[in-house]
């Protein structure tokens, strides 16, 4: 398994989608913050966990990777822009999946 200091280091992107083991989905910018974003009131806090990649694969439609009813944070209404977007899916430890559309920064 490969270890990364933050999600930007893992994905090369500033934002994306995090799907937690319980199914909750967070769509946000993570920039250079360490750890994983979790909703806290109306904002995000970052939980400090090591980022260990187990697997990485491509998908033709990132919207098929998440349950839209389980989106708990989507400040910029990015969920409406996911249909038909290709991207990369990263399976991490702790049952966490990170999904990054190819055309996001």
N, C-alpha and C positions, 0 to 999 in steps of 0.2 A: 504494500500500500504506500502511496505517495502522500506526504504531508505538505500542507500549504499554510502560510501565515494569515491569509484572509481570502474571501471569495473573489476579489478582483485578481489576486495572484493565481487562483485556480482557473478562472474562466477567461481572464483577459478583458472582462467587461465591468462596467460600473453598476449595472443593475440586472435584475432577472427575477426568477421565480423560485421560491423555496417551498417545498412540500415536506411537511413533517410526518413522522410515523403515525400520528393520530389522524392524518388526512388534512389538517389545516394547511392553508396555502397563503403565503405572503408574497406580494408582488411589490418590489421596492428597489430603491437605489441603495447599494451597500458601500460604494466608493472604497476607501481604504480602511474602513472599520474592521476590527478583528472580531471573529466569532460569527454567530448567526443572529439575524434580526428576529425579534419577537414583538408582537404588538403589546404596548403598555399604555393604557388609557387611549388617547387619540394619536399617539406617536409610537416610535419604535425604540426599543432598547436592544443592546447586543449582548447575547449570552456567550460568555467566553468558553468555547469548546474547541479542541483541536480539530482541524479540518483534514480528514483522512479520506482520500479518494479510493473507492473499491473498484469502480467501473466507470467507463465513459462510452457513450454511443450517440449516433446521430438519429434525428427523427424528422420526418417530412411535415409533421403538424404538431407543434408544441401544445396546442389546445387539447389534443387527445390525451395528454399526460396528466391533466389536472381535473378535479371535480369543481366546477365553477360555484357550486352551492357551498363549498368549504372555504372560499376565499374570505379571509378575515382582515386583510389589509391590502388596499389597492388605491392609494392616495391619488394617483394620476390617471385613474380609469384606464389603465393599460390592458385590462382584461378584454376590453372590446377590440383590441388590436391584435389578438393572438391567432385568430382563425386562419389556418392555412400557412402559417409561418414555419419554416424549417428552423432547426436549432440543434443544440447539444444537450444531452441529459447526463448528469453526473450522479452516480449513486455513491453516497458517502456513509460513513459510520453513523451510528445512532438512529438508523432508519430514515435519514434525511436525504432528499433528492433535490438537486439544484438543476433548473432548466433555464437555458439562455437562448432566446431567439437569435438567429444569425445576424439580423440587421439592427439589433439594439447595440448601443455603445457600451 
